[in-house]
Amino acid sequence: MNAAYRAMGVGTARVLLDWASAEPVYGGYDWSTWDTALVHCSSHGFAVSLAVYGVPAWAIRVPGRELSYAPEAFAEFVCAALNRARTLAPGIVQSFEWHEEPTHAWADGMSPLHGTEQRDPSQYFVAILTTTYRAVKQAFPEVAVVMDGIRGAFHHVDDLYQLGCGPYCDAINIHQYQPHAPGYDDPSGMHLFHFPTLLTYLRFMANRWGDDKPVWVTQYSWTTSGWGWGDIGEDRKAAYMEYVTDVSRRLGFVHRVFPELGVSSSTAGAGSAAVVYDDGNYMPGPASLSVVTTAYLRLQAYAQAYPVWTGVPEPVPLLPAASRACAVTNSGFESGAAGWSGAFSVDASTRFAGAFSARVDGAGGYIESARFALEGGRLYEVKARVKVDAPAPSSAAVWMELFYSSAPGHLGYVIPENYYGVVDTRQYPGGWRRVCWPYFSAPGACEAFLKFSLQGEGTFWLDDVTVRPLTMSTVPVATVIPSAVHAGVLGVGDRVSATVLIVNAGSEDLAGVITTDRPWITVSTAAFTGDVTAVTVSVDNGLLRASSGRHAGAVTVSWQGGSTAVPVSFDAGGTGVSVTNAYPNPFSDAVTFRCVLDAPAEVRVRVYTMDGRLIRSIAVRGATGDNRILWDGCNQQGMQVANGPYLYQVEVWDSQGVRRVSGKVARLR
């Protein structure tokens, strides 16, 4: 069997060692399984990556909490296993992996959280990881320490960095098993299980903290028996395993991959994930190998084609990121409760940043954002700061949901992959935990809202909620809308204002300054921060007093690492147009825009969301005199828009050019 794996191109064997079997009583070791694996790997020239799993009953200190064992006991066992390997086969063990998946902890009958508080690394895993890392590096500095295997819980990497664990592992670790459910069973498909995107997101979270650790894929396969979704067959399983291998190589930052080599005498259930099916005889000998799978043959051919991975990245398509951040109203609660609903209060005494946060008390308490526009079929990252105060970690958790609609009357929802609540956060810096999760919007989705609710007894606070494009870049990016401002025809003494939006088009915080290069161009603010900033740009021919010609200048928007210039111009000449503001403002059912013309002209009204997305355009032929244009509160598809602020722009086109007036209008029903 091992000879077959060697012929397949395997150089390192990932050996699983059950702690419960190898140390059934404290200090009483049974190395029989470990010894056999070491002897076989040594005889066939394999290096070894040790993956420890299982917990002996004697080590569990809190009933129902499998991870509650003493970190020192675990570190002692790992070092004993490595010392055993050093004695039998010096230098054979190259790495150690804590194989358990703490992000899948569950305990039946333990309401309200069912033991899922163990999934938060601050509860147990941080102490296990740091204690074991120090012990291993002190005695076996040549052995790489790989973090626990992630399956779905991509936020786990960011949690570990928040808790100061960046220096305590040498590689990020993912276990990749593609869902069988229709619509998600293609790892290259347009959905959130898109494999290259997920790998890149893991790496991006490390990059955020200034780290460039490699990623290891320490388990991957696909069962041919589709777990209730139908048999996928050996050919499709093989194609999947080859795809995962190829993407890992091409991305450049994946240094090790370990396909599911496990042998099985069963081709049903989990056994069908193996690349070799055997006759049940696990002892060496001619009879121990019966069938090599299609996956085996394709991985063997791949290893021959790429015997060495250079680490040089090659282009790999990722899910497309959104073009700009969503306009989450009052995301930091600096305007009190505006834009939010639910059973909550505004708190000035406890906050992450600024002057306020939202506070939710008691079971059933919740807070819900106003609806915001989004782009369908695009990748976002939802982020927020959450602080949880509960009698015990198992007493309360915050549940997070995103609801979206793509048509009138439609409402779908998603929950972050494998978060299962945010529990007591007192171990996080300042008591605040950053929650972050990727979201790939459904095709056709046009608006969404977020809901945070409390399960169990306790209190939580919420602050700095954002929904931004997931660009996989730590460099801030801004988009300025519109890209140019032309104030039309201005007579001497005329002054016209327009609204310019500075929109966050990246994944990180955005802040900067705004300057002008002409005295007749002024802006309402010299600095900006946040995801959407509305800036009033005023063009004043009362200062320049020009009577003819075109005059030009620029507004420059600068942020961390970038800048853009917005051309500003006007034509000096006669006037004859007066545009008033919208009324009533705020409005409930409809709003009217009024303009007075001295001659017939084309009048256009455009309405935008606060992040600059055009939602309604109305064009009329204006007559001489008083003209009134009604907006009925519907978008271009006929759907009523949600409560909140909107931007508008009224344009009048006549023989002298175009004149624009911009402003804000709010809906309140």
N, C-alpha and C positions, 0 to 999 in steps of 0.2 A: 504493500500500500504506500509506504513512504517513498519507495522507488518510483511509483507512479506520480506522486506529487513532485518529486525531484525532476522527473521528465517533463512535467507540466511547466516548469520554470520557477517553482517556489524556492525562495532562498531563506526565508524566515518563517518558522512555524509559530503560530499563536497558540500557546498551550494554556488551557483553562485548568485552574487548580481550585478545587472546592475547599474553602477554609473549614467548613463544618466537618468534612470527612478527614481532612489532614490534621486537625487538632480537635478531636472529639471532646477532650477535657483539657483544661488550661495546662499548657506546658507538656502535654502528652502528644507527641507527633507521630503520625503514620505517613511516612514518605513513599509508600509503595507505588502509588500512581505517579507521583512526581519523578521518582527514580526511573521508572519504566520509560516515561516520556523523554527524560534527559538522555538515557542510553540510546534510544531509537533515533532521536534527533542528532545526537553526536555521530552515530554510525553512518548516517546519510548526509552529513555535512550541513545540516540546518543550523542557523542561529535561532534563538528562542526569544519570543516576546511573551512574558509571563502575564496572564490575566487572571486575577484572583476574583472569585465570586463566592456567594453563600456566606451565611453567618451562623456559627455554632450557637446552640440555645444558651449555653453558659455565659456567652458574651453579652446577650441582650439585657440591658439594665432597666428599660421601660417596657412593660408588656404591650405588644401590638406595634412597637416602634423598632423595626428591624435595624435601623441605622443608629440606635442608641448605645451601641457598644463603645467601650473606652478606646479612643484613638490610639493610646499607647499599646493596647493589646493587639490591635491590628498591625501597627507598625512593627511590633516585635515578631509577629508571625511572618510578615513579608520579608523581613531581614533574615529570619531563620530559613525560609525557603531559598532566598538568594545565596545564603551561605552554604546550604546543601548543594546547590548547583555549582558553586565555586569549588567545592570539594570533589564532586563527581566529574564535572566537565568544565574546567576553568575557562572563563571568557565566553561561554556559550550564550548567556542571557544578556541581551542588548537593551531590553526595555522592560518596564513594568507598567501594567495598566490596571487601574481599579475598575473591574469589569461591570460592576453593578450599575444599574440605571436608576439613580435616586429620583429622577424626574418621572418615574413610573410607580412610585410608592403608593400603596393602597392597602387599607385594612377594613374588611367588612365589619359591620356592626358597631362602628365607632363614629357616631354622629357628633357634630354636623359635618366634619371634614374628612372622615374616613382615613385618617392618618396622612392625608396629602400635605400636611404642613412639613413633612420630611422632604418634600420636593424643593423647598426653599433651602438653598445651601447654607444659609446662616444658622439653621437649626442644628445640623450635625456635620454636614460634609466639609465645611471649611476647616474645622478642627481635625477631621480625619485626613484631609489632603495635606495640610501644612505639617502636621506631626509626622506623617509617613514620609513626605518629601525630605524633611530634614534628616530623618533617620536613615533613609536610603542613600542620600547624597553623602552623608558622613562616612558610611561604611562601604558604599559601592558607588563612588562618584562617576564611574564610567557608564552606569545604567541610566537610561533616559526614563523619566517619570511622565506618564501620559495621564491626562485627566480622565474622569469617568466618561462613559459613553453616553452621548446625547442622542435621543430619539424623539424628534419633534420639538423638544423644548429649547429652541434656539436662543431664547433670552438667557438661558443658564450661563452662557459665556459672559454676558455683560454683568450678570449678578456676581459672578466670581471676581471679576475685576473691581466692581464696586466695593467688594468685601476685602480687597487687598491681596487677592490670591494670584495675581499675574505672575509674580516671581516663583510660584510654587508648582509649576508644571512646565514641561518642555514641549508639549504639543497639545493641540485641541483635538478632540476625539468625537467622531460621529458614527452611529450605527444606522445604516441606510437600508430600510425595507420599504419598498414602494407599495402604497395601498392598492388593493385589488378592485376597489369600487369603480364602476364605469365612470369615465370622465376624469379620473385621477390616476389611471393605471399606465400612463405613458410618462416616463420620467423627463421627457423633453417637451411635454405638452404645456399649453398655456394655462397653468394653474399654480397654486402655491406650493405644490410638491415638485416643482421644476428643479431638478437636481443641481445643475450648475449655479442657479440663483441661490439655492440654500447654502451650498458650500461657500460661495462668495460672501454671503451674509455673515456666516460664522467668522470668516477671515476679517471682514469689515469691522465687526465688533471689537476684535483685537486691535485692529489699526486705529480705532477710535481712541484707544488708550495708549497709543504710541508703541504698540507691540507688533512684531511681525512673525509670531510663532507659526510653524507649519501646521497643517491640518492632516490628521490621519483618519482614514476610513477603516475602522478595525472590524467591522462586520458588514457584509452586504450579500444579499441573495434575493431570490423570489421563489416562493413555493409554487409548483405547477398546479397543485390543487388550490383553487382560488378562494379558499375560506368562505364558501357559500356563493361566490360570484362566478363559478364555473372554472373548468380546467383550462389553463393558459397554454399548456404544452411545453415540451422541452426546448423547442426552437425559440419561442418567445422568451423563456427564462434565460436562455443563453445570450440572446440579443441584449437583454437588459443588463446582464452582468458585464458583457463586453462594453456596453455604453458607459456604465459607471466607471469602469477602468479607464476608458479612453478620455472621458471628461476630466477625471482626476489628474491624468498625466498632462493634458493640454492646459489646465489652469495654472500649472507651474508651482503653486504653493502647497499642493498635496504631496507629501513625501513618502507615505506608506499606504498601501491598500491591502486588506486581508479578505479575500472572498471567502464565502462559507464553504470551507473544504470538507467539513464534517461528513464522514461516511454514514450511510444509513442502509439498513436492510428493508426499509419501507419506502415506497414511493407515494405515500399518502400523507396529508397533513404537513407538519413541520419537516418530516423526513425528506420530502420532495425538494427541499432547498439545497440538498447536498450536490456536490459535483461528481461524486462517485457513489454508486449503489453496490453494496456488498452482500455476501451470503450470511452475514451475522457472525462470521468467524473473525474476531479482532486480533487474533494472534498472527504473527508473521508467517507467511507460507503461501504456496501457489493458490490455495483455495480461498484466500482471504479477499481476492479481488474478482468481481464478476462483471460489472458494467461501468464503463466511463461514459459520462453524459455528453451531450452536445456542448454544454457549457464548458466542460473540461477541455474539449478539443479547441473551442474558440479562444479560451483563455491561454491555452498552450501556444496557439498560433500568434496571439497578440504578444506574448512574452518573447517569442522569437523575433518578432518584428521590431520590438522596442525593448531590448535587453537592458538598456540604461536610460533612465529618465534624466534629462538635462536640467530640469527646473526652469527652462526658458518658457514663459507663457506664450500660448497661441490663442488666436481669437476664438472665443466661445460665446455664442449668443446668450444673453440673459433676458429675463422678463423685462418689458419696457417700463421705465419709470414714468410717473406722472410728470407733467411739464411745470407744475407749480404747487405750492402748498395749499391746502384747503383753508378756507377762512372760518376757523372755529371761533365763534363769537365769544369775546371776553374770556379768552383761554386761560388767563392768569387771575381772573376774578377781581381785577383792579377796578371794575365798574360795578362792584357788588354782585347781585344775583342776575344781572341782565344777561339774557341769552341762555339761561339754564332753568330747568324745572325739576320738581321732585321734592322729597322730604329731606331738606338740608338747610343749613344756615351759613352765613358768611362770617368767617372768623378772622379777627385782626391780631389775635395773640399767638396763633400757630400758623406759620406759613413757610413755604420753601424759599420763595423769592417775592419781592414786591411787598405790598402792604396787607394783602388778604389771601385767604384760601377758602375752599368750601369744606364744611364739616358735616358729616353724616353720623347720626347716633342710632344705635339699637338695631335689632333684627328687622329686616324689611325696609330699612332706610335706603334711599337711592338718590342719585342725581343724574340728570339726562341733559345732553346738550341740545341746542337748537339745530335744526337741519342745516347742513352745509353742502354746497355743490362739490361734485367730484367728477373725475374722468373715468369712463368705463374701460375695462381691460387694461388697467395700469397699476403699477406697483407703488405702494405707499409704506411708510412706517408710522405706526401710532406710538406716541410717547406721552408719558405723564409722570408726575411725581406723586407718590402715594405714601402716606404715613398711617400705620395701623397701631392702635393701642387696644389690647385685649387682655382679659384676665390671664390667659395662657395662650401659647401659640396654637393650640387645638381648639380655641374658643370661637374664633371668628376669621373670616376671610372675605376679601373684596372680589367680587365677580365682575368681569369686564365683557361687554358685548358691543358689537357694531351692527347697526341696522341700516339697510340700504333699500332704495327703490329704483326701479327702472321704467315704471309706467304707472299711470293713475291707479290707485288701489292696490298696488303690489308692495309687499314688504318682506324682505328676506333678512337673515341675520347670520353673523359669523362670530365665533369666539376665538381668542388667540390660541394657537396650537399648543396644547399641553401646558397651560399655565395653572389651571385648577386653583385659582384664587391666590390672592396676595395676603399673607398672614402677618403676624406681629413683626414690625420692622425695626425694633429697637437696636438690632445689631448693625444696621446700615448707618453710614455716615450721617450724623445729625438726626437719625431716626427716620429718614426719608429714603425710600427705594425708588429708583428709576425703573419704570416698567416700559418695555419696548417690544413691539411685535410687528412682523411684516403682514401686510394685507394686500392681496391682489384683487382688485375690484372686478365684479362680474361684467361681462360685455353688456353695454347698454345702461349700466348703472349711472344715475345722474345726480343723486343726492343721498346723504347718509346722516346718521346721528349716533352719538356714543352714549352708553349707559353704564354707570358704575353702581353696584349695589352691594349691600352687606349681608352676609350669611353668618348667623350666630350672634353672639353678644359682644359688643365693643363699640369702638368709635374709629372712623377713618377720616382723613383729610385728603383733599385732592388739589393739585396745583399744576400750572404750566402744561396744559393739554395741547398737543400738536398732532397734526396729520400731514406729513410731509412726503415729497417724492423720495423714494429709496433709491438713490443714485449710486450707492456703494462708494462714495467719495467723501473724504473728511474735509474737503475744501468747500467753504461756503460759496453759494452761487445765487445771484439775484437776477430777476427779470423786471424790466421797467416797461410799464404799459401806460400810454402808447409809447412807441419808440421815437416819436417826434411830435412836436406841438406847433401847429400853425394857427395863430390867433385870428386869421382872416384880415379883413380890411378895417383899419382903425383911423379915425379922424384925430386931429390934434386934440388932446385932452381925454381921449377915450382910454378906458382901462378894462381889460378882459381877463378872466381867470379860467383856468382849466385844472382838472384833477388828474394827477399822475399817480399811478400805483407802483410801489416798490414791493415785489412779491418774492418770497423765498422760493427758489427753484431747486434747492439742494436739501440735504438731509440734516444739516447742522444749524446751530443758532446763527442768526444773521443780525449784524449791526453795522452802522457806518455813518457817513456824513454827506451833506448835500451842499454844493456850492454853485454859484452862477458867475458868468464872465461879463455880464453887462449890467449897469446900474438900473436899467429899465426892466430887468427881469428879477423878480423876487420870489422867494419860496416861503411857505408857512412854517417850516421847521428846518433847522440846520443839521439835525441828527435824527437817526431812526433806529429802531430795533423791533424785533418781532417778525411774524411771518407775512403780514400784509400791512403796509403803511400807506395811507392816502396823503398825498402832498398837494397843496394848492400852489400852482405856478401862475403868477400874475404877470401880465404884459401891460406896461403903462406908457402910453404915448403922451401922457401929460408930462413925463420926465424928459423924453427924447424930443417931443414936439416936432416930429417929422411930418411933412405934408405930401411927400411922394416917395416912391421907390420901395424896394423890399429891404427889410432890416432883419439881421439874423444874429443869434447868439447861442448859448448852450447852457443847460443845467447838467452838472456832472454828479453822478451818484457813485460814491466810493465805499467799499466794504472790505472786510478782511481778505486780502489777496486778490481783489479785482475792482474794476470800475467800468462805468459806461457813460458816454456823453449822449444827452438827449437834445437834438437840435430844436431851437425855439425861434420862430420867425413871425413877422406880420407884414402886411402891405399897407403903406400909408396912403390915405385917400378919404373919400366921403363915407358917410354912414347912412343909416336909414332902416336899421333893424333894432328892435328892443326885445330881449328875451327875459321873462320873469322866472322866478323860482317855481318849483312844483308846489301844488296845494291840493288838498290839505296834506300836511306833513307833520307827524306821521299820518298814514292813511289806513283805512280798514279794508274797503272793497275796491276802490279805484282812486287814481290820482290824475290830476290834470296839469299839463304843461302849457303855458300861455306865451305866445310871442306876437308882437305887433310889427307888421311889415308896411313899408311905404310903397311896395310894388309886389306883384305875385312872385313867389319863389318856392323852390322845393324845400320842405322841412322834414328832417329826419330826427327821430328820437330813438336813442339806443340805451338799453338798460343792462347793467352788468352786475354780477356778484362782486363782493368786496375783494375777491382775488382776481378780478379782471375777466371773468368768463361772460361772454355775451349771452344773455338769455332771452332778450326780446328786442326786435327792431320794428319800428313803425315809421312808414313814409307817407306823407300827404302832400298835396299841392296846396300851398298856402295862398290865401287871397290878400289883397290890400286891406290893411286894418287889423282888427283883433282876431287871432286864431287860437283855438284851444284843441289840444291833442290829448285824448284820454288813453290811459293805460289801465287795463282791467285787472292787473295783478297776476296775469297768466304768463307762462313762458312761451316759447315759440311752438311747443308741442301742445299747448292748450291746458297745461297743468297749472293749478294755483301754486304760486311760490310761497315759501315758508315765511314766517315772521322774521324780522331782522332788517339790517341796513342794506341798501343797494346804491350803486352809483348810476348816474344818468348823464347823458350828453345830448344836448339839443344842437343840431346843425342846421343852418340856413344857407342854402346855395342860391346865389343870384348872379347877375352879370358881373358883379365886382369880386366874386370869389366865394369863399365860405367863411362863416362866422360861427364859432362854437362857444357854448356855455356849458360847464359841467357842474355837478353838485351831488349831494346825497339825499336820498329819500328813505324813509323807514316804514315798514309795514307792521301794524300792530292790530291783530284781530281778537 
